[in-house]
Amino acid sequence: MTVPRSIDRILSDQIGLWSLQQREGVARRSYRPIITISRTYGARGAELARILGERLDFSVWDREIVHAIAEKRGEDKRLLETLDEHRRSQVDETVRSLVLGTSATNAGYLKSLLRVVRTISQHGSAIIVGRGANFAVSSERALRVRVDAPLEWRTAGLAHRFGWSLDKARREAVRMDAERDDFVRHSFRSDPKQPAHYDLVLNPEYLSMEQIADIVEAAYEARFSPVKTLEFA
């Protein structure tokens, strides 16, 4: 797979920043836990991530970026090398335990994906959208959010956004929901629809994205503030 130039640039810039922080010891002093956002298709989870990223000054890693890095050979290890030796070992140990028992057809990709997500989590100050990230990170180091809304509401929004008929919008929503659910079930042996897997489950049907972001931000600050330096034991 050829990774788009913009993603290559995003990755290079982030690696450069993390490497500099690692040398200067900044990352350990100012660590802030991440936010993961799971979403049904059309529930506007990516928009929520963008708003929160701007408010909190967090990097935003959407599904396409994480997927592209995981698929490109060696990029997961480039990210991993921005951590010190102790934290690299932590990530590798966790990846091995999570991949254990996974089918061979998916194990290579999943291993790379987990390295990417766990490395981002170790650095902190980030939002990861999709790819089952909430199942890949420690609940102590993440606020796990799911955004869901009734199918009819999502169908109407998709039809308006893309100029689709209602029938096509519904089909796409059902198809994408099934693909995302299947990926999580196959990769993490978990049901992404179960609310117990999340700290917040939010419905944007009667709330604006700004209001949803207010709720997430308040929950994050209540849980993780005042910011403390976390030990990577």
Secondary structure, DSSP 8 states (H G I E B T S, - for coil): ----HHHHHHHHHHHHHHHHHHHHTHHHHS---EEEEEE-TTS-HHHHHHHHHHHHT-EEE-HHHHHHHHHSTTHHHHHHTTS-HHHHHHHHHHHHHHHTT--HHHHHHHHHHHHHHHHHHHH-SEEEESTTHHHHS-GGGEEEEEE---HHHHHHHHHHHHT--HHHHHHHHHHHHHHHHHHHHHHHSS-TT-GGG-SEEE-TTSS-HHHHHHHHHHHHHHHH-S-------
